[in-house]
Amino acid sequence: MSGESKGQVLVLEPNDITRKLIVSILTKAGYATFEAGKSDDAVGLLARKPSLVIMDVEGDGADSFGFLKKMQKDHGKVPLVALAEPGDRDSLQQRINLPRVTFLDKPVNPMMVLSTVENFLVADAALGTVAVGGDTELDLKRKQYMRRAIDLSQQKMDENCGGPFGAVIVKGGQIVGEGWNCVTSTNDPTAHAEMVAIRAAAAATKDFKLEGCEIYTSCEPCPMCLAAIYWARIDKIFYANHREDAERIGFDDAFLYSEIALPENKRALPVYRMLREEAKIVFDNWMKKQDKTGY
């Protein structure tokens, strides 16, 4: 493809239709892709140094693990998106010895594949452009903010407030909101660290729009918190642990990410629509309202 790509993705999938669909979606999204239907063919493609590998880890039997061993030896830091049957996750997790692995259930949802690739490559690229690993004054401040979020996650976990998550929101070089998970201590399922930090920052700034703010969170935000961050108009997200790190300790957001991508009639939670015409009257009244507030 022409132009600068967002990253190189190797797609190893024996099913031609599935492979072509994944490749098409990624290519349209701006990724350079190369593909293989067999593990033997994919081994040679590792020399092209992919940014990420998408692989049906059950598709080629024993050859799949031969490829994974080769990948681990020569390209151990490359993220792997492993496609597998839902019931095989636990056993495969133990066999795949790579530092960055996330599982997607078969049959494959192509848009979920794209979302996962974006999570790995776009987020990593964004962090790289701000040189978080450097030693400039800004780098050091950002590390300080993240360490505060991590400290909160440990401290509040030790105090039995909730799970091991912390977050801080910064504006103009000052922390304007802090939060930690207090779901179990307050019996509030929405009291995730990011949500608590957003509420604190909005109260402190007396503004529901947190434009000009950055959020530092000890773990990648779940779908609920990510949506809240968008609604708050926060400028940048910095996170430490990945969603797969959270999954390994029992916090599995992958189910929610996959549910969101499904049509309503395919979701695990039944969804029903009713009384639209009555509810629509309120929306019509909103359009006529002259003193709108709340958005």
Secondary structure, DSSP 8 states (H G I E B T S, - for coil): --S--S-EEEEE-S-HHHHHHHHHHHHHTT-EEEEESSHHHHHHHGGG--SEEEEETTTTTHHHHHHHHHHHHHHTTS-EEEEE-GGGHHHHHHH---SSEEEEESS--HHHHHHHHIIIIIHHHHHHHTTTTS-SHHHHHHHHHHHHHHHHHHHHHHTTSSSS-EEEEEETTEEEEEEE--HHHHT-TT--HHHHHHHHHHHHHT-S--TTEEEEEEE---HHHHHHHHHTT-SEEEEEE-HHHHHHTT---HHHHHHHHS-GGGSSS------HHHHHHHHHHHHH-SS----
